[in-house]
Structure formats: structure tokens, C-alpha cells
Amino acid sequence: MVVEMPRQETAPAPEAAPVAVEPASAPTPTPPPPVKPVGGFVQVETAPPSASDSGTGTA
């Protein structure tokens, strides 16, 4: 009977795993967009999207 208890704890674990995969996918597509406006400038990658606009005018 003691073996059945640990099995139940393992069941809920797999359910939580798939949930974490969803949020991880969202941040992945976010980085690609900023790379396009970079225009070959590595500094823009580190700077926020709003800073890229001001940086372009200064450059």
C-alpha cells in the first residue's frame, strides 16, 4: 500500500511540466523580432525596443 502513495505524487508532477513549456515558448518568439530592427548593430540587441528608435536617430 505504501507504494501506491508515492505513485500519486509522481502523477501530478508530469502535469505541471507541460504547463511550464507553454510560457517558455512565448519568450522564445520575442527575441527574433528585435534582431530585425538591429540593422547589424549588436548594441541594439541589448537595448530595449524603445531605445532602438532613439538610437537610430542619433546614429
N, C-alpha and C positions, 0 to 999 in steps of 0.2 A: 504493500500500500504506500510505503514511503517513496517508492519510485514514481508513482503517479503524480505526487505533489510537484516535484521538480519539473516534470514534463509540462505541466500547466504554465509554469513560469517561462519556459522556453517558447511557448506558443505566442504570447503577446510580444515577445521580442521581435520576431520577423515582421509583425505588422508595423511596428514603429520604424523599422529600417526603410521600407518603401516610402514612408511619409517624408523622411529626410532627403530622399532622392529628388522629390518634386522641387523643393526650394533651391536645391543645388543647381538644377537645370536652369532656373530663372536667371541667376547671376552670370551664368556662362554666356548667354547671348548678349549680355550688356557690354562686355569688354570689346567685342568686334566692332560695334558702331563707332566708338571713339577713335579707333585706329584709322578709319577712312578720312576723317577731317584732319588727321595728323599732318597730312601733306608731306610726309617724310621727316617730320620733326619729332624726335624721340621725347623732347621735353613736354610736348603737348600730351603725350600718353600719361605722364604722371600728373599733369594739371587737370582740373575738373573741366567738364564740357563748357561751362560758362566762361572759364578763363581762356579757352581756345579762341573765342570770338575777340576778346580784347587783345590777346597775344598776336592774332593775325594783323590787326590794325597797327600795332606797334612795330611789327616786323616790317 
